[in-house]
Amino acid sequence: MASFKDPSFQERTALANRAKQKALEQLKAKPKVDEAVLAERRAARIAREEAEAEKRAAKRAAQEQAEAEKASAAAAQAAEAVELTEAEKKAARDAKYAARKKNKKKRR
């Protein structure tokens, strides 16, 4: 029965060098990528990036439009609140006082 022998340092380094050499040979044997394929990939990537940029721009424009609509609605509402005439203010105040007086009479 053969006994197990630990590999020496020289054996381990030689094995590592052979593995590195084999990896380099496999890398060198790998076929080069065709320029036409690279150009096609590049064009596809550029088209995809442009589509994403357009989508982001459209979303940003929609958000800005929504914010502008909210701002204009708030401004219109504020303008309506300011446009109450003195007579309307007096009528609202009188109605509030009348309601308060009516509630006082009910409590008694």
C-alpha positions, -999 to +999 in steps of 0.1 A: +000+000+000+015+033-010+016+060+016+003+095+010+031+120+004+026+157+009+037+177-022+068+198-017+070+235-022+086+231-056+059+207-067+031+231-056+047+261-074+052+240-105+016+229-104+005+265-099+026+276-129+012+249-151-024+260-141-015+296-150+000+286-183-031+265-191-054+294-183-033+318-205-034+293-234-072+290-231-075+328-231-053+331-262-073+303-279-105+321-274-118+336-307-117+374-311-150+392-310-160+404-345-160+442-350-195+440-366-208+423-335-192+449-313-207+477-334-241+461-332-239+458-294-227+494-291-256+506-313-281+486-292-267+500-260-269+535-273-305+530-285-315+516-251-298+545-233-316+570-255-350+554-249-344+555-211-334+591-213-365+600-233-386+581-207-370+599-179-375+633-196-412+625-203-417+615-166-399+647-155-421+668-178-453+651-165-442+658-129-434+694-137-468+698-154-486+683-124-468+706-100-476+736-122-513+726-123-513+723-085-497+757-081-522+773-105-551+757-087-538+769-053-533+804-067-568+804-081-582+792-048-563+819-030-575+845-055-612+834-049-607+837-012-593+872-015-621+883-038-648+882-012-664+916-011-671+935+021-708+928+017-702+890+014-679+891+045-706+910+064-732+885+054-711+856+065-704+872+098-741+880+104-750+844+095-724+831+120-738+855+148-774+845+140-765+808+143-748+814+176-778+834+189-802+806+178-781+780+196-782+801+228-820+802+227-822+764+222-801+758+253-824+778+276 
